[in-house]
Amino acid sequence: MNRIIFDVGASNIKFALMTPEGEILQRKKVPTPWTGLEDYLKTFEDLAADCMDQADGIGISTNGRMMPDGNTYRAYTADYLTGVDIKKELEARLHLPVAVENDGEAAAIGEWQFGAGRGTNTSITIVLGSGMGAGMIVDGKPWRGVKRNGSMVFGQLIPSQLTESGYAISGIETGFMFLLMQAAGVKQMSMEQMTGPYFFELAEQGDPVILALLDNFARLWPVPFSTMP
């Protein structure tokens, strides 16, 4: 039977009704509410209200860090989510089984099954949105680590100068958020306006400044991986 899918980001909550084969039958999105827990949970109910009888399960791809049980939030996106068991809360409201996955790992699983990673045995997926995430497939299985946050990216290694043995690493920074800050400064916009989705809208429109920033950012990534022993 079909599945109800939620992708929770810092900017939007995306909804899809999806077949087991990955075909999207219905989709929509709304801004992520940060006014409180009740508004947050009710958003899931409202998005799924007209198709509850068409699905037998719910999958949630969510930003933020989770406790080792995989269902309970640590403080990251909003204080009111700390200690909240998303699986338990939504199963009580929606009356269907719920599975919760970190958004970076969910993206890696999706690419592995249906996208760019299909047919591979080991892959790394980098997710750029309002923040940065990542997921890994290792030996044909999702790799989550003992705390189910093993693939999360909070920082980026920035190569400095070339040495005899390879690139020296000058520091660690949260790369994509800094990229959004750069873009906001150049465009004279606030950080609330310069979200990840809007950044990529500008890139798709061919904005030369945004494309130059993105090109420089992308060139930094392969170096640490390619020079690792």
C-alpha positions in Angstrom: 0.0 0.0 0.0 1.1 3.7 -0.3 3.1 5.6 2.3 2.7 9.1 3.7 6.1 10.8 3.7 7.1 14.0 5.5 10.4 15.8 4.9 11.0 18.3 7.7 13.4 21.2 7.0 14.2 24.4 8.6 12.2 26.3 6.0 9.4 24.0 5.0 7.7 20.7 5.8 7.1 18.8 2.6 4.4 16.1 2.2 4.1 13.3 -0.3 1.8 10.3 -0.8 4.1 7.8 -2.4 3.9 4.2 -3.7 6.4 1.6 -2.5 8.1 1.9 -5.9 8.8 5.6 -5.2 6.1 7.2 -7.4 4.7 10.4 -6.0 0.9 10.5 -6.2 0.4 13.8 -4.3 2.7 16.5 -2.9 2.5 19.8 -1.1 4.5 21.9 1.4 4.0 24.5 4.0 6.4 26.7 6.0 7.8 24.9 9.1 6.0 26.4 12.1 8.3 27.3 15.0 5.6 28.8 17.3 5.3 25.8 19.6 5.0 22.0 19.8 1.2 21.9 19.2 1.4 23.9 16.0 4.3 21.8 14.9 2.5 18.5 15.4 -0.8 19.8 14.0 0.9 20.6 10.7 1.5 16.9 10.1 -2.2 16.2 10.8 -3.4 18.9 8.4 -1.1 17.9 5.6 -2.1 14.2 5.8 -5.8 14.7 6.5 -7.2 14.0 3.0 -5.3 10.8 2.3 -5.1 8.8 5.6 -7.3 6.1 4.1 -4.8 5.6 1.2 -1.8 4.7 3.2 -0.7 2.1 5.8 2.4 3.8 7.2 4.3 7.1 7.6 7.9 7.9 7.0 9.5 11.1 8.4 12.8 12.5 7.2 13.7 15.2 9.7 16.5 17.7 10.4 18.1 17.9 13.8 19.8 15.4 16.0 18.1 12.4 17.6 18.8 10.5 20.7 20.1 6.9 20.3 16.5 5.6 20.2 16.1 7.3 16.9 12.7 8.9 17.8 13.5 11.5 20.4 15.0 14.9 19.7 18.0 16.6 21.2 18.0 20.4 21.2 19.0 21.6 17.7 16.2 23.1 15.6 13.8 24.3 18.4 14.0 24.1 22.2 10.4 22.8 22.4 11.4 19.6 20.5 14.0 18.6 23.1 12.9 15.3 24.5 9.9 14.9 22.3 9.3 11.4 20.9 8.1 12.2 17.4 7.2 8.6 16.6 5.0 8.2 19.7 3.4 11.7 19.3 2.4 11.2 15.7 1.3 7.6 16.0 -1.1 8.7 18.7 -2.5 11.5 16.4 -2.4 9.8 13.0 -3.1 6.1 14.1 -0.6 4.7 11.6 2.9 3.2 12.3 5.6 5.9 12.0 9.3 5.5 11.1 11.7 8.4 11.8 15.0 9.0 9.9 17.6 11.8 10.0 17.1 13.7 6.7 20.7 13.2 5.5 20.4 9.5 5.9 17.0 9.5 4.3 18.4 11.3 1.3 21.2 8.8 1.1 18.8 5.9 1.2 16.6 7.5 -1.5 19.5 8.1 -3.8 20.8 4.5 -3.2 17.4 3.0 -4.0 16.1 5.2 -6.8 18.6 7.9 -7.7 22.3 8.6 -8.3 23.5 5.9 -6.0 21.4 3.1 -7.4 23.5 0.0 -8.1 26.4 1.1 -5.8 27.5 -0.7 -2.7 29.0 2.3 -0.8 28.1 6.0 -1.3 28.1 9.3 0.5 25.2 11.8 0.0 25.6 15.5 0.8 22.4 17.5 1.4 22.3 21.3 1.1 19.2 23.1 2.2 18.8 25.8 4.8 21.6 23.9 6.6 23.8 21.0 5.7 23.3 17.2 6.1 24.8 14.0 5.0 24.2 10.2 4.8 26.2 7.1 4.0 25.6 3.7 2.6 28.4 1.3 3.6 28.6 -2.3 2.3 25.0 -2.1 1.0 23.5 -0.9 4.3 22.6 2.5 5.7 25.3 3.6 8.2 23.9 5.5 11.1 26.5 5.0 13.9 25.8 3.9 17.4 23.9 7.2 18.2 22.1 7.2 14.8 23.8 10.5 13.9 27.0 9.1 12.5 26.8 10.8 9.1 25.7 14.2 10.2 27.7 17.2 9.0 28.0 20.2 11.3 31.4 21.3 9.9 33.4 21.3 6.8 37.2 20.8 6.4 38.6 23.7 4.4 41.8 23.0 2.5 44.5 25.7 2.9 47.8 25.3 1.1 49.3 22.4 -0.9 52.1 20.6 1.0 54.4 17.7 -0.1 52.0 15.2 1.4 48.7 16.9 0.2 46.5 19.7 1.4 46.9 21.1 4.8 43.6 21.6 6.6 43.3 25.1 8.0 40.1 24.8 10.1 36.6 23.6 10.4 33.5 25.7 9.6 29.9 25.1 9.0 30.3 25.6 5.3 26.8 25.9 3.8 25.4 28.3 6.3 28.4 30.5 5.7 27.6 30.3 2.0 24.1 31.5 2.7 25.5 34.3 4.8 27.7 35.3 1.9 24.8 35.2 -0.6 22.6 37.3 1.8 25.3 39.9 2.1 25.9 40.2 -1.6 22.2 40.4 -2.3 21.6 42.7 0.7 19.0 40.4 2.1 18.3 39.0 5.6 19.2 35.5 6.5 15.4 34.8 6.9 15.0 35.5 3.2 18.2 33.7 2.0 17.1 30.2 2.7 18.6 27.1 1.1 15.6 26.7 -1.3 15.8 30.3 -2.4 19.5 30.1 -2.9 19.0 27.2 -5.4 16.1 29.0 -7.1 18.6 31.8 -7.9 21.1 29.3 -9.1 18.6 27.7 -11.4 17.8 31.1 -12.8 21.4 31.5 -13.7 22.3 34.3 -11.2 26.0 34.8 -11.9 27.0 35.8 -8.3 25.2 32.9 -6.8 26.7 30.4 -9.3 30.1 31.8 -8.6 29.6 31.3 -4.8 28.3 27.8 -5.4 31.1 26.8 -7.7 33.7 28.0 -5.2 32.0 26.1 -2.4 31.7 22.9 -4.5 35.4 23.0 -5.4 36.3 22.8 -1.7 34.6 19.5 -1.1 36.5 16.9 -3.1 39.9 17.9 -1.8 39.7 16.5 1.8 38.1 13.3 0.5 40.6 12.7 -2.3 43.6 13.3 -0.1 42.5 11.1 2.8 44.8 8.1 3.4 
